[in-house]
Amino acid sequence: MNFDQDIIVNPAAAVGEDKKVEVTVDGDKALIRMSTYADGIGWFVQKTITVDAEMLDGLVDQLAAARGKIKREGDDILSADILEF
């Protein structure tokens, strides 16, 4: 494969320091790879998803919606009623 551009998502923003997400562009497709790091092996790809150009906007929308829902649910955990004495 001849990749036109590589975009690496900051591993700290992913699940943990031993996991990362990479997005590469191959013609009119985006390849999304989730990799894991293991001692003695290094980085290796766990999963690869190929997304056609016409599906990218929908994927971005779905990811944004998921991020918003996760943030909202996290905010609910931190909120509480304050009782006055």
Number of C-alpha atoms within 10 A of each C-alpha: 5 8 11 9 12 13 11 13 12 13 15 11 11 13 10 11 12 15 20 21 20 17 18 18 18 16 13 9 15 20 16 18 19 17 19 18 15 11 7 6 8 10 15 13 14 11 11 14 11 14 15 13 13 10 11 13 10 11 12 11 11 12 12 12 12 12 12 12 12 12 11 11 11 11 11 10 8 7 8 8 5 6 5 4 3
